[in-house]
């Protein structure tokens, strides 16, 4: 086994795809996949803030939180990969708060 240095230096963000299946997309969404919409929004905003090389946003299968009508997002800091934070939120109503949290 060997350790690999990743291209993102600050944190990894995982958006659960299972949680999003229960959430209806808003009329502003460009696809039916709420998790994919959130991931694309976060990636675009991070690019505009020049943080896309430091913070990687990916979709994930179930994170084990499964809140009804909300989204689970895991945030793992690269400087301490044994510590994680799971955010429970609404992927469309709370997206600016999510962006603020992961950009800190």
Beta strands, then each sheet from edge to edge (+ up, - down):
strand 1: 11-16
strand 2: 55-60
strand 3: 71-77
strand 4: 84-89
sheet 1: 2+ 1+ 3- 4+
end
